[in-house]
């Protein structure tokens, strides 16, 4: 698809990021976002360069447990990647342009594909804590996913981004092949984004399930919109860190989410590594 323009002022703001990636000398074509409790997956990376995300992107935000907010450039299974340890969220009180800054900064670099991970609640009763799910589509509550509002330029100002087929079918196939090769069962389903930071009520969970969602979380959708806007191919692979079945009496706890993310880490390392091998 033809990518709408991102404002020149916005591109200039990322000059430090571009210099950081270029100076690594690796020319990575893949970027990976590591979500809640998954930051330590970066231990699989042979790191060439690292820097604080806030400094490179000019974003100031309150901290969130499980999100180190660090940018790494290195090799994963011999494949050059940019890896984000953590991300920004709407619930941190940030404007949308800051939430998607790590993604928009990739415009102007060699990166052509973006693999997203996150921690999600399993709405589908068949899902279990520790499962990985390949996202086939997404939905969000109204107003949450306008990732490009105010970010485009030109006389006509607004570029409309098609989102059908937002999740790349070829990369999704490679993810499923990786899981099969490793003997890891990968769920498939629809991811729903909510604003947070509060967890959902039983009624909200019931509504999301009725709408066809299989997992729910507080991130990722704006990143997908931004990635598609600048022409990146996207697969997304949430780790199911807690059950979010409306008729089950379970109180979610962020600490437990992080612990479940840690447990899912080895599987995620294996799947992502196997996917990268299929890209070389």
C-alpha angles and dihedrals in degrees: 000000000000109000118226115236122268114217118273090229089056092048091050089053089063097055092110090052092049092049090050092053094043094049090058087070092215102106094211117205095189131063125191128198114206113204137199113336091357100090093102089064082083086076086084089064124097093220120215098170137008135182139165110274094219092056095048094046100035093237125142117197140152116264125262122202111249094026112097091177096218130142118220130187117194148104125295112190086342093306118120112237144168108224126194114205097207134345143228124265137202089234089067087071093252127147113249092252089064093046091056097035094105089057099043089049088066090070106101094030126095091256112124103165135043124203111199126199130180145158113262141177116242109239091172107084090216091064121092134202108273096033121129119220128201107218113233096178141340144222132194137191112264115286098012101099104046089123096162100045108135093359102099131082143201135083093293092046101196125076116190113221118211110225103183106113091016091151110070111245096205094051089044089055090052090051091052091047089052091052092048091048090052095043091244117140109225118201119217126210154114119299119214123203123212127181102241151150085156116067119243128274119239089254091053091048090050091051093050091049091050088051089058103261119148098184136021134206145149103250147028103070096084088047091053091050091049092046093051090047091060093040103256121150110235138201119172127204116186121191112224101234100168140008115257099184107148097219094052119089101229126138111212118228125191092219090057090048090056092047091051089049089055090053092049091049099090092051091047091049090052095047096045091046091051091048091052091052087057091055096057 
